[in-house]
Amino acid sequence: MTEESQQLDNGVIAELQNKDHSSLAQQLDGLTCDHSDIVELLAQYQVLSEQDDDQKFDNWYDNLCEDQLRVLKSFEIYRAHYEDTN
């Protein structure tokens, strides 16, 4: 990654963090899951949300634990803020 793109990425993240006024982002540091768990969760979320089977998505979502729900809520908040900046 070039220095310029690294600075851009850091600038986007800093702006997203400044716009996030929820306490969800602050709660992420104490989660019981690790990075690979989060990546897997977001991949499942992406795949299931793009399918036409709402029941399958609902069943998956209903079986998430509190930590997983916090990750998804924070992800959606950050994604919404990022989409607003573009």
C-alpha positions in Angstrom: 0.0 0.0 0.0 1.4 3.4 -0.9 1.9 6.1 1.7 -0.7 8.2 0.0 -3.4 5.5 0.1 -2.5 4.7 3.7 -3.0 8.3 4.6 -6.4 8.3 2.8 -7.4 5.1 4.6 -6.5 6.6 7.9 -8.3 9.8 7.1 -11.5 7.9 6.2 -11.3 5.9 9.4 -10.7 9.0 11.5 -13.7 10.8 10.0 -15.9 7.7 10.5 -14.8 7.6 14.2 -15.5 11.3 14.6 -19.0 10.8 13.2 -19.9 7.8 15.3 -21.7 9.1 18.4 -22.9 5.7 19.5 -21.5 3.7 22.4 -21.4 0.6 20.2 -18.0 1.3 18.8 -16.5 1.7 22.3 -18.0 -1.7 23.4 -16.1 -3.6 20.6 -12.8 -3.7 22.5 -14.2 -6.0 25.2 -15.7 -8.6 22.9 -15.2 -12.3 23.4 -14.6 -12.9 19.7 -11.3 -12.5 17.8 -10.6 -11.0 14.4 -11.1 -14.2 12.5 -14.5 -14.6 14.1 -15.5 -11.0 13.1 -14.3 -11.6 9.5 -16.3 -14.8 9.3 -19.4 -13.1 10.8 -19.2 -10.2 8.3 -18.7 -12.7 5.4 -21.8 -14.7 6.5 -23.7 -11.5 6.8 -22.8 -10.3 3.3 -23.6 -13.6 1.7 -26.9 -14.1 3.5 -28.1 -10.5 3.1 -27.6 -10.8 -0.7 -29.7 -14.0 -1.0 -33.5 -14.0 -1.7 -34.2 -16.3 1.3 -35.3 -13.9 4.0 -36.2 -16.8 6.3 -32.7 -18.2 6.2 -31.3 -14.8 7.0 -33.8 -14.3 9.8 -33.0 -17.6 11.4 -29.2 -16.9 11.2 -29.7 -13.4 12.7 -32.0 -14.6 15.5 -29.3 -17.1 16.6 -26.5 -14.5 16.9 -25.1 -13.8 20.4 -24.9 -10.3 21.9 -21.3 -9.8 20.8 -22.0 -10.7 17.2 -25.0 -8.3 17.2 -22.8 -5.5 18.5 -20.3 -6.2 15.7 -23.0 -6.1 13.1 -24.6 -2.9 14.5 -21.2 -1.2 14.6 -20.5 -2.3 11.1 -23.8 -0.9 9.8 -23.2 2.4 11.6 -19.7 2.7 10.1 -20.9 1.7 6.7 -23.7 4.3 6.7 -21.2 7.0 7.7 -18.8 5.9 5.0 -21.5 5.9 2.4 -22.4 9.5 3.5 -18.9 10.6 2.9 -18.8 9.3 -0.7 
